[in-house]
Amino acid sequence: MTSVVLSFIIAFAICYAVVPMWIKSCTKWNLFEKGGERKHHVRRIPSMGGLAIFASVSVSFLTVADCANHPEIKFLMASSTALFFTGFFDDLLDINALKKLFIQIIAACIVVSNGISLMLPKLYLVYQPYLHHSIFY
């Protein structure tokens, strides 16, 4: 459990440091999403915020996770990377929703077919599936 908390703290600290720099870069390079048919915001929003979140979570995860004893981590990272690039290119090109759904289904199938499941902390009001592989210990 301590490794999960440590992973969260590392990801939060990296993201907390990187997001303001990213917003400043977006201002410099004029990388903003404009409101539109698919967007719900009315003013310009810095684009590709998922980049900072993905980087911080990936660094945190690869720092704390026990990669040597859990080779299935490569499948989890591959699926996460596919989902990241889906969002990245959607920000740039406005990808069709059906194509995004297809990529998300493939990513989920990769994770599930390799027996990976993540268990949430004990929440007594929520159904909790059994843990097959724990990547943190």
C-alpha positions, 0 to 999 in steps of 0.5 A: 500500500505504501508503494501506491501512495508513493506512486501517487505522490511522485505523479502529483509532484511531477504534474504539479511542476510540469503543468504550469510550464506546459501552460506557459509553453502553450501560450508561447506557441499558441497551442489552444483548443478553441470551443466548438461543436464537440467542445463544452468550453467557451474560452480558449483552453491550453491544449494537450494537458494529457501530455503532462499527466501521462508523463507524470503517471508513467514516470511514477509508475515505472519508478515504483512498480516492480517491473522485474517480477511482473513482465505484464507491465509492458502490456499495461504501458503499451495500452496506456501509451495507445490511449495517450496517443489517441487523446494526443492526436484527437487534440490535434486532428479531431479523431472520429469517435468510432475510431477512438472507441475502437482503439480503446477497446483494443487497449482494454483487450490487451490489458484483460487478455494478459490477466491484469486487473487493478484493485481499488482501495477497499470501498465497501459500497462498490463491487471489487473484482479479485486481484489477479496480479499486483504490480506494486508489490 
